């Protein structure tokens, strides 16, 4: 894990002088125009894998984003700016959240290990626009009009581009070893009362490492087995499966949680756009607007 973290951070530190023609990865969102519920974006380090060397470090609390841009000035010196504003639910097709921020550039502070010195008053830079298309997929329009597509860095688990011909997006392996992959699944029945307590149900589950079976009903598909612990504690019962496949109409990947077993809301199919499936969280929705959120335990 430490080696993965160091490798990821080294990617962020690579010079970005040689710009590639691509502006970032493409992450499809099959059927997203039919979905009505949206999760908050993924906190962490975001970057464009095609142009490593700079990026964003973002955090989200109660609908407010705060974070930093880290990169370089026009002469190559390191530079960081503070960005913060409230997320706005977007009315644009294909966009979940949007916001504009005026970066604040800080200079004149102390070096690492040097006596404290307050930085100069921040310089307010021209605004940039950030649009979150999926939980782990963003479009960033910079103040020069250029566009970058960004995704979070995954370093706490392994990931793989299972659908490399369609997208370079890394779906998590959800490594089973050396630790059991424990998740809390939170189900919510659709209701106009968003915070009504009777609409929410939750439980702890185990999700096994993603695999592509060579036989059976899921042959050739990416499958994560979902198990529910029962008494005695070493016993578990099948609960359902998360399977990912190519959509027949668009030839693009999507994932679905097929929940059976002790499914608390008796809804078998929760569509999970691949950009809503990360190593620490996932978010799915049924045709009727019921939702499931997965929170990985002992992970962050």
C-alpha positions as protocol buffer text, in pm:
chain_id: "A"
residue {
  index: 1
  type: UNK
  ca { x: 0 y: 0 z: 0 }
}
residue {
  index: 2
  type: UNK
  ca { x: 283 y: 241 z: 88 }
}
residue {
  index: 3
  type: UNK
  ca { x: 448 y: 170 z: -248 }
}
residue {
  index: 4
  type: UNK
  ca { x: 118 y: 244 z: -426 }
}
residue {
  index: 5
  type: UNK
  ca { x: 83 y: 572 z: -235 }
}
residue {
  index: 6
  type: UNK
  ca { x: 437 y: 681 z: -318 }
}
residue {
  index: 7
  type: UNK
  ca { x: 389 y: 593 z: -684 }
}
residue {
  index: 8
  type: UNK
  ca { x: 64 y: 789 z: -699 }
}
residue {
  index: 9
  type: UNK
  ca { x: 215 y: 1095 z: -536 }
}
residue {
  index: 10
  type: UNK
  ca { x: 518 y: 1076 z: -764 }
}
residue {
  index: 11
  type: UNK
  ca { x: 283 y: 1092 z: -1062 }
}
residue {
  index: 12
  type: UNK
  ca { x: 148 y: 1418 z: -926 }
}
residue {
  index: 13
  type: UNK
  ca { x: 500 y: 1554 z: -894 }
}
residue {
  index: 14
  type: UNK
  ca { x: 605 y: 1480 z: -1253 }
}
residue {
  index: 15
  type: UNK
  ca { x: 665 y: 1792 z: -1464 }
}
residue {
  index: 16
  type: UNK
  ca { x: 368 y: 1883 z: -1678 }
}
residue {
  index: 17
  type: UNK
  ca { x: 564 y: 2072 z: -1941 }
}
residue {
  index: 18
  type: UNK
  ca { x: 487 y: 1834 z: -2225 }
}
residue {
  index: 19
  type: UNK
  ca { x: 112 y: 1854 z: -2277 }
}
residue {
  index: 20
  type: UNK
  ca { x: -56 y: 1565 z: -2453 }
}
residue {
  index: 21
  type: UNK
  ca { x: -331 y: 1610 z: -2705 }
}
residue {
  index: 22
  type: UNK
  ca { x: -584 y: 1438 z: -2483 }
}
residue {
  index: 23
  type: UNK
  ca { x: -758 y: 1641 z: -2216 }
}
residue {
  index: 24
  type: UNK
  ca { x: -829 y: 1356 z: -1979 }
}
residue {
  index: 25
  type: UNK
  ca { x: -999 y: 1019 z: -1957 }
}
residue {
  index: 26
  type: UNK
  ca { x: -1345 y: 939 z: -2086 }
}
residue {
  index: 27
  type: UNK
  ca { x: -1571 y: 769 z: -1832 }
}
residue {
  index: 28
  type: UNK
  ca { x: -1907 y: 658 z: -1976 }
}
residue {
  index: 29
  type: UNK
  ca { x: -2227 y: 689 z: -1777 }
}
residue {
  index: 30
  type: UNK
  ca { x: -2472 y: 442 z: -1928 }
}
residue {
  index: 31
  type: UNK
  ca { x: -2834 y: 525 z: -1845 }
}
residue {
  index: 32
  type: UNK
  ca { x: -2745 y: 826 z: -1630 }
}
residue {
  index: 33
  type: UNK
  ca { x: -3008 y: 1040 z: -1804 }
}
residue {
  index: 34
  type: UNK
  ca { x: -3269 y: 818 z: -1636 }
}
residue {
  index: 35
  type: UNK
  ca { x: -3127 y: 860 z: -1284 }
}
residue {
  index: 36
  type: UNK
  ca { x: -3262 y: 1125 z: -1048 }
}
residue {
  index: 37
  type: UNK
  ca { x: -3054 y: 1087 z: -729 }
}
residue {
  index: 38
  type: UNK
  ca { x: -2694 y: 1206 z: -700 }
}
residue {
  index: 39
  type: UNK
  ca { x: -2410 y: 1136 z: -454 }
}
residue {
  index: 40
  type: UNK
  ca { x: -2154 y: 1390 z: -341 }
}
residue {
  index: 41
  type: UNK
  ca { x: -1819 y: 1378 z: -522 }
}
residue {
  index: 42
  type: UNK
  ca { x: -1530 y: 1161 z: -405 }
}
residue {
  index: 43
  type: UNK
  ca { x: -1291 y: 1337 z: -163 }
}
residue {
  index: 44
  type: UNK
  ca { x: -919 y: 1299 z: -228 }
}
residue {
  index: 45
  type: UNK
  ca { x: -653 y: 1378 z: -488 }
}
residue {
  index: 46
  type: UNK
  ca { x: -787 y: 1442 z: -839 }
}
residue {
  index: 47
  type: UNK
  ca { x: -583 y: 1463 z: -1158 }
}
residue {
  index: 48
  type: UNK
  ca { x: -578 y: 1410 z: -1533 }
}
residue {
  index: 49
  type: UNK
  ca { x: -384 y: 1085 z: -1585 }
}
residue {
  index: 50
  type: UNK
  ca { x: -293 y: 1195 z: -1939 }
}
residue {
  index: 51
  type: UNK
  ca { x: -119 y: 1508 z: -1807 }
}
residue {
  index: 52
  type: UNK
  ca { x: 15 y: 1414 z: -1464 }
}
residue {
  index: 53
  type: UNK
  ca { x: 204 y: 1675 z: -1265 }
}
residue {
  index: 54
  type: UNK
  ca { x: -75 y: 1891 z: -1128 }
}
residue {
  index: 55
  type: UNK
  ca { x: -422 y: 1843 z: -990 }
}
residue {
  index: 56
  type: UNK
  ca { x: -669 y: 1912 z: -713 }
}
residue {
  index: 57
  type: UNK
  ca { x: -696 y: 1797 z: -350 }
}
residue {
  index: 58
  type: UNK
  ca { x: -1065 y: 1816 z: -258 }
}
residue {
  index: 59
  type: UNK
  ca { x: -1280 y: 1767 z: 50 }
}
residue {
  index: 60
  type: UNK
  ca { x: -1660 y: 1787 z: 81 }
}
residue {
  index: 61
  type: UNK
  ca { x: -1865 y: 1857 z: 391 }
}
residue {
  index: 62
  type: UNK
  ca { x: -2240 y: 1917 z: 393 }
}
residue {
  index: 63
  type: UNK
  ca { x: -2245 y: 2032 z: 32 }
}
residue {
  index: 64
  type: UNK
  ca { x: -1943 y: 2262 z: 59 }
}
residue {
  index: 65
  type: UNK
  ca { x: -1620 y: 2194 z: -131 }
}
residue {
  index: 66
  type: UNK
  ca { x: -1281 y: 2306 z: -5 }
}
residue {
  index: 67
  type: UNK
  ca { x: -947 y: 2215 z: -152 }
}
residue {
  index: 68
  type: UNK
  ca { x: -629 y: 2313 z: -326 }
}
residue {
  index: 69
  type: UNK
  ca { x: -487 y: 2330 z: -673 }
}
residue {
  index: 70
  type: UNK
  ca { x: -125 y: 2220 z: -682 }
}
residue {
  index: 71
  type: UNK
  ca { x: 90 y: 2278 z: -984 }
}
residue {
  index: 72
  type: UNK
  ca { x: 343 y: 2523 z: -1122 }
}
residue {
  index: 73
  type: UNK
  ca { x: 373 y: 2890 z: -1218 }
}
residue {
  index: 74
  type: UNK
  ca { x: 464 y: 3016 z: -1565 }
}
residue {
  index: 75
  type: UNK
  ca { x: 835 y: 2982 z: -1487 }
}
residue {
  index: 76
  type: UNK
  ca { x: 800 y: 2633 z: -1338 }
}
residue {
  index: 77
  type: UNK
  ca { x: 807 y: 2717 z: -967 }
}
residue {
  index: 78
  type: UNK
  ca { x: 570 y: 2518 z: -741 }
}
residue {
  index: 79
  type: UNK
  ca { x: 239 y: 2688 z: -679 }
}
residue {
  index: 80
  type: UNK
  ca { x: -72 y: 2618 z: -476 }
}
residue {
  index: 81
  type: UNK
  ca { x: -404 y: 2796 z: -449 }
}
residue {
  index: 82
  type: UNK
  ca { x: -704 y: 2760 z: -220 }
}
residue {
  index: 83
  type: UNK
  ca { x: -1043 y: 2689 z: -382 }
}
residue {
  index: 84
  type: UNK
  ca { x: -1376 y: 2670 z: -201 }
}
residue {
  index: 85
  type: UNK
  ca { x: -1746 y: 2723 z: -265 }
}
residue {
  index: 86
  type: UNK
  ca { x: -2083 y: 2551 z: -220 }
}
residue {
  index: 87
  type: UNK
  ca { x: -2185 y: 2277 z: -462 }
}
residue {
  index: 88
  type: UNK
  ca { x: -2487 y: 2361 z: -677 }
}
residue {
  index: 89
  type: UNK
  ca { x: -2718 y: 2088 z: -809 }
}
residue {
  index: 90
  type: UNK
  ca { x: -2680 y: 2124 z: -1183 }
}
residue {
  index: 91
  type: UNK
  ca { x: -2966 y: 2149 z: -1430 }
}
residue {
  index: 92
  type: UNK
  ca { x: -2736 y: 2059 z: -1720 }
}
residue {
  index: 93
  type: UNK
  ca { x: -2785 y: 1712 z: -1871 }
}
residue {
  index: 94
  type: UNK
  ca { x: -2510 y: 1476 z: -1759 }
}
residue {
  index: 95
  type: UNK
  ca { x: -2386 y: 1701 z: -1476 }
}
residue {
  index: 96
  type: UNK
  ca { x: -2456 y: 1625 z: -1108 }
}
residue {
  index: 97
  type: UNK
  ca { x: -2294 y: 1921 z: -931 }
}
residue {
  index: 98
  type: UNK
  ca { x: -2133 y: 2243 z: -1049 }
}
residue {
  index: 99
  type: UNK
  ca { x: -1959 y: 2542 z: -898 }
}
residue {
  index: 100
  type: UNK
  ca { x: -1732 y: 2832 z: -985 }
}
residue {
  index: 101
  type: UNK
  ca { x: -1438 y: 2919 z: -764 }
}
residue {
  index: 102
  type: UNK
  ca { x: -1195 y: 3211 z: -754 }
}
residue {
  index: 103
  type: UNK
  ca { x: -859 y: 3055 z: -661 }
}
residue {
  index: 104
  type: UNK
  ca { x: -664 y: 3234 z: -389 }
}
residue {
  index: 105
  type: UNK
  ca { x: -287 y: 3224 z: -453 }
}
residue {
  index: 106
  type: UNK
  ca { x: -72 y: 3234 z: -139 }
}
residue {
  index: 107
  type: UNK
  ca { x: 294 y: 3342 z: -130 }
}
residue {
  index: 108
  type: UNK
  ca { x: 553 y: 3454 z: 122 }
}
residue {
  index: 109
  type: UNK
  ca { x: 507 y: 3190 z: 391 }
}
residue {
  index: 110
  type: UNK
  ca { x: 778 y: 2992 z: 568 }
}
residue {
  index: 111
  type: UNK
  ca { x: 956 y: 2692 z: 419 }
}
residue {
  index: 112
  type: UNK
  ca { x: 916 y: 2341 z: 561 }
}
residue {
  index: 113
  type: UNK
  ca { x: 1099 y: 2334 z: 897 }
}
residue {
  index: 114
  type: UNK
  ca { x: 1165 y: 2710 z: 898 }
}
residue {
  index: 115
  type: UNK
  ca { x: 1032 y: 2950 z: 1164 }
}
residue {
  index: 116
  type: UNK
  ca { x: 670 y: 3042 z: 1109 }
}
residue {
  index: 117
  type: UNK
  ca { x: 604 y: 3335 z: 879 }
}
residue {
  index: 118
  type: UNK
  ca { x: 254 y: 3441 z: 787 }
}
residue {
  index: 119
  type: UNK
  ca { x: 190 y: 3435 z: 411 }
}
residue {
  index: 120
  type: UNK
  ca { x: 104 y: 3746 z: 218 }
}
residue {
  index: 121
  type: UNK
  ca { x: -258 y: 3842 z: 160 }
}
residue {
  index: 122
  type: UNK
  ca { x: -388 y: 3605 z: -107 }
}
residue {
  index: 123
  type: UNK
  ca { x: -407 y: 3712 z: -469 }
}
residue {
  index: 124
  type: UNK
  ca { x: -750 y: 3640 z: -616 }
}
residue {
  index: 125
  type: UNK
  ca { x: -719 y: 3474 z: -958 }
}
residue {
  index: 126
  type: UNK
  ca { x: -977 y: 3455 z: -1240 }
}
residue {
  index: 127
  type: UNK
  ca { x: -1252 y: 3197 z: -1170 }
}
residue {
  index: 128
  type: UNK
  ca { x: -1246 y: 2835 z: -1280 }
}
residue {
  index: 129
  type: UNK
  ca { x: -1548 y: 2611 z: -1324 }
}
residue {
  index: 130
  type: UNK
  ca { x: -1578 y: 2256 z: -1190 }
}
residue {
  index: 131
  type: UNK
  ca { x: -1855 y: 2020 z: -1297 }
}
residue {
  index: 132
  type: UNK
  ca { x: -1890 y: 1677 z: -1138 }
}
residue {
  index: 133
  type: UNK
  ca { x: -2033 y: 1439 z: -1398 }
}
residue {
  index: 134
  type: UNK
  ca { x: -2016 y: 1133 z: -1171 }
}
residue {
  index: 135
  type: UNK
  ca { x: -1894 y: 1073 z: -818 }
}
residue {
  index: 136
  type: UNK
  ca { x: -1541 y: 1013 z: -947 }
}
residue {
  index: 137
  type: UNK
  ca { x: -1541 y: 1209 z: -1274 }
}
residue {
  index: 138
  type: UNK
  ca { x: -1510 y: 1586 z: -1316 }
}
residue {
  index: 139
  type: UNK
  ca { x: -1476 y: 1841 z: -1593 }
}
residue {
  index: 140
  type: UNK
  ca { x: -1261 y: 2140 z: -1499 }
}
residue {
  index: 141
  type: UNK
  ca { x: -1272 y: 2453 z: -1716 }
}
residue {
  index: 142
  type: UNK
  ca { x: -968 y: 2666 z: -1644 }
}
residue {
  index: 143
  type: UNK
  ca { x: -952 y: 3043 z: -1664 }
}
residue {
  index: 144
  type: UNK
  ca { x: -788 y: 3028 z: -2008 }
}
residue {
  index: 145
  type: UNK
  ca { x: -1085 y: 2834 z: -2144 }
}
residue {
  index: 146
  type: UNK
  ca { x: -905 y: 2499 z: -2161 }
}
residue {
  index: 147
  type: UNK
  ca { x: -1081 y: 2189 z: -2027 }
}
residue {
  index: 148
  type: UNK
  ca { x: -940 y: 1905 z: -1820 }
}
residue {
  index: 149
  type: UNK
  ca { x: -1125 y: 1584 z: -1728 }
}
residue {
  index: 150
  type: UNK
  ca { x: -1011 y: 1448 z: -1392 }
}
residue {
  index: 151
  type: UNK
  ca { x: -1055 y: 1139 z: -1175 }
}
residue {
  index: 152
  type: UNK
  ca { x: -943 y: 1061 z: -819 }
}
residue {
  index: 153
  type: UNK
  ca { x: -620 y: 872 z: -757 }
}
residue {
  index: 154
  type: UNK
  ca { x: -668 y: 525 z: -613 }
}
residue {
  index: 155
  type: UNK
  ca { x: -382 y: 420 z: -384 }
}
residue {
  index: 156
  type: UNK
  ca { x: -544 y: 228 z: -96 }
}
residue {
  index: 157
  type: UNK
  ca { x: -641 y: -65 z: -315 }
}
residue {
  index: 158
  type: UNK
  ca { x: -557 y: -204 z: -656 }
}
residue {
  index: 159
  type: UNK
  ca { x: -757 y: -104 z: -961 }
}
residue {
  index: 160
  type: UNK
  ca { x: -784 y: -234 z: -1314 }
}
residue {
  index: 161
  type: UNK
  ca { x: -920 y: -101 z: -1643 }
}
residue {
  index: 162
  type: UNK
  ca { x: -1147 y: -401 z: -1700 }
}
residue {
  index: 163
  type: UNK
  ca { x: -1303 y: -225 z: -2001 }
}
residue {
  index: 164
  type: UNK
  ca { x: -988 y: -74 z: -2146 }
}
residue {
  index: 165
  type: UNK
  ca { x: -1125 y: -57 z: -2501 }
}
residue {
  index: 166
  type: UNK
  ca { x: -1406 y: 173 z: -2383 }
}
residue {
  index: 167
  type: UNK
  ca { x: -1243 y: 367 z: -2098 }
}
residue {
  index: 168
  type: UNK
  ca { x: -919 y: 381 z: -1897 }
}
residue {
  index: 169
  type: UNK
  ca { x: -1121 y: 421 z: -1576 }
}
residue {
  index: 170
  type: UNK
  ca { x: -990 y: 191 z: -1302 }
}
residue {
  index: 171
  type: UNK
  ca { x: -1256 y: -15 z: -1132 }
}
residue {
  index: 172
  type: UNK
  ca { x: -1146 y: -130 z: -785 }
}
residue {
  index: 173
  type: UNK
  ca { x: -1043 y: -488 z: -732 }
}
residue {
  index: 174
  type: UNK
  ca { x: -1178 y: -464 z: -376 }
}
residue {
  index: 175
  type: UNK
  ca { x: -887 y: -679 z: -264 }
}
residue {
  index: 176
  type: UNK
  ca { x: -998 y: -954 z: -31 }
}
residue {
  index: 177
  type: UNK
  ca { x: -656 y: -1008 z: 124 }
}
residue {
  index: 178
  type: UNK
  ca { x: -484 y: -929 z: 354 }
}
residue {
  index: 179
  type: UNK
  ca { x: -809 y: -792 z: 504 }
}
residue {
  index: 180
  type: UNK
  ca { x: -1171 y: -885 z: 457 }
}
residue {
  index: 181
  type: UNK
  ca { x: -1350 y: -619 z: 253 }
}
residue {
  index: 182
  type: UNK
  ca { x: -1624 y: -500 z: 489 }
}
residue {
  index: 183
  type: UNK
  ca { x: -1886 y: -253 z: 372 }
}
residue {
  index: 184
  type: UNK
  ca { x: -2191 y: -85 z: 521 }
}
residue {
  index: 185
  type: UNK
  ca { x: -2471 y: -78 z: 266 }
}
residue {
  index: 186
  type: UNK
  ca { x: -2730 y: 192 z: 324 }
}
residue {
  index: 187
  type: UNK
  ca { x: -3060 y: 148 z: 139 }
}
residue {
  index: 188
  type: UNK
  ca { x: -3317 y: 424 z: 102 }
}
residue {
  index: 189
  type: UNK
  ca { x: -3671 y: 399 z: -30 }
}
residue {
  index: 190
  type: UNK
  ca { x: -3767 y: 687 z: -253 }
}
residue {
  index: 191
  type: UNK
  ca { x: -3962 y: 954 z: -66 }
}
residue {
  index: 192
  type: UNK
  ca { x: -4031 y: 1325 z: -102 }
}
residue {
  index: 193
  type: UNK
  ca { x: -3912 y: 1349 z: 260 }
}
residue {
  index: 194
  type: UNK
  ca { x: -3541 y: 1304 z: 197 }
}
residue {
  index: 195
  type: UNK
  ca { x: -3445 y: 1266 z: 564 }
}
residue {
  index: 196
  type: UNK
  ca { x: -3744 y: 1067 z: 684 }
}
residue {
  index: 197
  type: UNK
  ca { x: -3589 y: 802 z: 914 }
}
residue {
  index: 198
  type: UNK
  ca { x: -3833 y: 528 z: 814 }
}
residue {
  index: 199
  type: UNK
  ca { x: -3697 y: 530 z: 458 }
}
residue {
  index: 200
  type: UNK
  ca { x: -3343 y: 426 z: 556 }
}
residue {
  index: 201
  type: UNK
  ca { x: -3209 y: 72 z: 621 }
}
residue {
  index: 202
  type: UNK
  ca { x: -2851 y: -45 z: 664 }
}
residue {
  index: 203
  type: UNK
  ca { x: -2631 y: -343 z: 739 }
}
residue {
  index: 204
  type: UNK
  ca { x: -2273 y: -468 z: 728 }
}
residue {
  index: 205
  type: UNK
  ca { x: -2174 y: -688 z: 435 }
}
residue {
  index: 206
  type: UNK
  ca { x: -1865 y: -848 z: 285 }
}
residue {
  index: 207
  type: UNK
  ca { x: -1776 y: -782 z: -78 }
}
residue {
  index: 208
  type: UNK
  ca { x: -1531 y: -1019 z: -240 }
}
residue {
  index: 209
  type: UNK
  ca { x: -1265 y: -929 z: -489 }
}
residue {
  index: 210
  type: UNK
  ca { x: -1384 y: -855 z: -840 }
}
residue {
  index: 211
  type: UNK
  ca { x: -1342 y: -1151 z: -1078 }
}
residue {
  index: 212
  type: UNK
  ca { x: -1441 y: -1253 z: -1430 }
}
residue {
  index: 213
  type: UNK
  ca { x: -1587 y: -1608 z: -1410 }
}
residue {
  index: 214
  type: UNK
  ca { x: -1502 y: -1857 z: -1683 }
}
residue {
  index: 215
  type: UNK
  ca { x: -1841 y: -2027 z: -1656 }
}
residue {
  index: 216
  type: UNK
  ca { x: -2191 y: -1992 z: -1516 }
}
residue {
  index: 217
  type: UNK
  ca { x: -2449 y: -1720 z: -1568 }
}
residue {
  index: 218
  type: UNK
  ca { x: -2196 y: -1440 z: -1524 }
}
residue {
  index: 219
  type: UNK
  ca { x: -1938 y: -1585 z: -1763 }
}
residue {
  index: 220
  type: UNK
  ca { x: -1725 y: -1309 z: -1909 }
}
residue {
  index: 221
  type: UNK
  ca { x: -1869 y: -1041 z: -1680 }
}
residue {
  index: 222
  type: UNK
  ca { x: -1693 y: -864 z: -1394 }
}
residue {
  index: 223
  type: UNK
  ca { x: -1854 y: -987 z: -1070 }
}
residue {
  index: 224
  type: UNK
  ca { x: -1818 y: -887 z: -703 }
}
residue {
  index: 225
  type: UNK
  ca { x: -1990 y: -1135 z: -469 }
}
residue {
  index: 226
  type: UNK
  ca { x: -2181 y: -968 z: -183 }
}
residue {
  index: 227
  type: UNK
  ca { x: -2215 y: -1174 z: 136 }
}
residue {
  index: 228
  type: UNK
  ca { x: -2406 y: -1110 z: 457 }
}
residue {
  index: 229
  type: UNK
  ca { x: -2249 y: -1224 z: 787 }
}
residue {
  index: 230
  type: UNK
  ca { x: -2474 y: -1439 z: 1004 }
}
residue {
  index: 231
  type: UNK
  ca { x: -2430 y: -1623 z: 1334 }
}
residue {
  index: 232
  type: UNK
  ca { x: -2193 y: -1788 z: 1407 }
}
residue {
  index: 233
  type: UNK
  ca { x: -1960 y: -1507 z: 1287 }
}
residue {
  index: 234
  type: UNK
  ca { x: -1748 y: -1728 z: 1061 }
}
residue {
  index: 235
  type: UNK
  ca { x: -2057 y: -1809 z: 851 }
}
residue {
  index: 236
  type: UNK
  ca { x: -2188 y: -1587 z: 574 }
}
residue {
  index: 237
  type: UNK
  ca { x: -2491 y: -1607 z: 346 }
}
residue {
  index: 238
  type: UNK
  ca { x: -2514 y: -1494 z: -18 }
}
residue {
  index: 239
  type: UNK
  ca { x: -2683 y: -1156 z: -44 }
}
residue {
  index: 240
  type: UNK
  ca { x: -2634 y: -1061 z: -406 }
}
residue {
  index: 241
  type: UNK
  ca { x: -2382 y: -962 z: -672 }
}
residue {
  index: 242
  type: UNK
  ca { x: -2242 y: -649 z: -826 }
}
residue {
  index: 243
  type: UNK
  ca { x: -2185 y: -733 z: -1190 }
}
residue {
  index: 244
  type: UNK
  ca { x: -2041 y: -509 z: -1461 }
}
residue {
  index: 245
  type: UNK
  ca { x: -2088 y: -560 z: -1832 }
}
residue {
  index: 246
  type: UNK
  ca { x: -2115 y: -374 z: -2162 }
}
residue {
  index: 247
  type: UNK
  ca { x: -2449 y: -221 z: -2247 }
}
residue {
  index: 248
  type: UNK
  ca { x: -2582 y: -382 z: -2565 }
}
residue {
  index: 249
  type: UNK
  ca { x: -2706 y: -56 z: -2718 }
}
residue {
  index: 250
  type: UNK
  ca { x: -2405 y: 167 z: -2649 }
}
residue {
  index: 251
  type: UNK
  ca { x: -2124 y: -90 z: -2605 }
}
residue {
  index: 252
  type: UNK
  ca { x: -2018 y: 94 z: -2289 }
}
residue {
  index: 253
  type: UNK
  ca { x: -1972 y: -47 z: -1938 }
}
residue {
  index: 254
  type: UNK
  ca { x: -2211 y: -18 z: -1646 }
}
residue {
  index: 255
  type: UNK
  ca { x: -2254 y: -198 z: -1314 }
}
residue {
  index: 256
  type: UNK
  ca { x: -2563 y: -324 z: -1131 }
}
residue {
  index: 257
  type: UNK
  ca { x: -2614 y: -448 z: -775 }
}
residue {
  index: 258
  type: UNK
  ca { x: -2852 y: -744 z: -789 }
}
residue {
  index: 259
  type: UNK
  ca { x: -2970 y: -771 z: -428 }
}
residue {
  index: 260
  type: UNK
  ca { x: -3142 y: -1084 z: -304 }
}
residue {
  index: 261
  type: UNK
  ca { x: -3123 y: -1263 z: 28 }
}
residue {
  index: 262
  type: UNK
  ca { x: -3234 y: -1038 z: 310 }
}
residue {
  index: 263
  type: UNK
  ca { x: -3276 y: -735 z: 84 }
}
residue {
  index: 264
  type: UNK
  ca { x: -3441 y: -479 z: 315 }
}
residue {
  index: 265
  type: UNK
  ca { x: -3638 y: -298 z: 44 }
}
residue {
  index: 266
  type: UNK
  ca { x: -3692 y: -587 z: -196 }
}
residue {
  index: 267
  type: UNK
  ca { x: -3547 y: -404 z: -496 }
}
residue {
  index: 268
  type: UNK
  ca { x: -3332 y: -636 z: -706 }
}
residue {
  index: 269
  type: UNK
  ca { x: -3155 y: -397 z: -944 }
}
residue {
  index: 270
  type: UNK
  ca { x: -2955 y: -88 z: -847 }
}
residue {
  index: 271
  type: UNK
  ca { x: -2775 y: 63 z: -1148 }
}
residue {
  index: 272
  type: UNK
  ca { x: -2425 y: 184 z: -1058 }
}
residue {
  index: 273
  type: UNK
  ca { x: -2254 y: 402 z: -1322 }
}
residue {
  index: 274
  type: UNK
  ca { x: -1887 y: 303 z: -1321 }
}
residue {
  index: 275
  type: UNK
  ca { x: -1785 y: 657 z: -1223 }
}
residue {
  index: 276
  type: UNK
  ca { x: -1994 y: 611 z: -907 }
}
residue {
  index: 277
  type: UNK
  ca { x: -1797 y: 299 z: -810 }
}
residue {
  index: 278
  type: UNK
  ca { x: -1468 y: 366 z: -633 }
}
residue {
  index: 279
  type: UNK
  ca { x: -1244 y: 180 z: -392 }
}
residue {
  index: 280
  type: UNK
  ca { x: -1416 y: 339 z: -91 }
}
residue {
  index: 281
  type: UNK
  ca { x: -1775 y: 413 z: -200 }
}
residue {
  index: 282
  type: UNK
  ca { x: -2041 y: 326 z: -452 }
}
residue {
  index: 283
  type: UNK
  ca { x: -2384 y: 466 z: -529 }
}
residue {
  index: 284
  type: UNK
  ca { x: -2669 y: 297 z: -717 }
}
residue {
  index: 285
  type: UNK
  ca { x: -3031 y: 369 z: -800 }
}
residue {
  index: 286
  type: UNK
  ca { x: -3335 y: 168 z: -911 }
}
residue {
  index: 287
  type: UNK
  ca { x: -3580 y: 273 z: -1178 }
}
residue {
  index: 288
  type: UNK
  ca { x: -3813 y: 393 z: -903 }
}
residue {
  index: 289
  type: UNK
  ca { x: -3556 y: 618 z: -736 }
}
residue {
  index: 290
  type: UNK
  ca { x: -3462 y: 391 z: -444 }
}
residue {
  index: 291
  type: UNK
  ca { x: -3090 y: 411 z: -372 }
}
residue {
  index: 292
  type: UNK
  ca { x: -2806 y: 214 z: -220 }
}
residue {
  index: 293
  type: UNK
  ca { x: -2479 y: 359 z: -95 }
}
residue {
  index: 294
  type: UNK
  ca { x: -2179 y: 147 z: -6 }
}
residue {
  index: 295
  type: UNK
  ca { x: -1930 y: 271 z: 255 }
}
residue {
  index: 296
  type: UNK
  ca { x: -1610 y: 70 z: 291 }
}
residue {
  index: 297
  type: UNK
  ca { x: -1520 y: 4 z: 655 }
}
residue {
  index: 298
  type: UNK
  ca { x: -1171 y: 14 z: 807 }
}
residue {
  index: 299
  type: UNK
  ca { x: -1052 y: 196 z: 497 }
}
residue {
  index: 300
  type: UNK
  ca { x: -1061 y: 573 z: 552 }
}
